Structures are given as C-alpha cells and as structure tokens.
C-alpha cells in the first residue's frame, strides 16, 4: 500500500504542470479587428475567457460622431499590454507637467 502511494505521488510530481504557455495558439496572421464575428468565435473555441489568447472585442466611440462606433478586437494579452502602455504614458505626462510646475515655483517665474 505504501509503495503504491509513493508511486502515485512520484507520478503526480513528475507530470508536467499544465500552464498557459503550453496551450498557446499560434500568432494571428492579421489584426483581430479585421476578423469577422464567426472567425473570432471559431478561434476562441476551447479557450477560457481569461486565457491570454482569447479575443475580446469592444466598441469604441469615434471622435466627432455622436453615433458612429468602431469595433476594436485584441487578445487578452494585447489588451493587457495596451493598458500597461496607456498607464505608463499617463505617468510620463504627469511627471513631465509636475517637473515643469516645480521649476516654475523654484525660479519664481510663475
């Protein structure tokens, strides 16, 4: 009985762990926004909505129009990268303005 449990424990510990990297899909040959809804659904079959390769679409209002909206689609990983880049851009802008305001007060030219 003890030998059986050791064999089972060894088998479980030596089995490769399932990770998101092992079941990644190949890179898309074109932007996800140019795919049809049917193509996106077919691509997403078998993927959890939280998987990095799962494609999600959002409708974004077009500037200058009250009713026109653009459909923008990206994988979860791409949405994450866009979010990180947008936050970094915001921080950089705030730092640039904060340093200019600090210079103005230091020199008394405000």
Helices and strands as residue ranges (DSSP letters): H 2-14, G 32-34, H 37-44, E 55-61, E 69-75, H 76-107
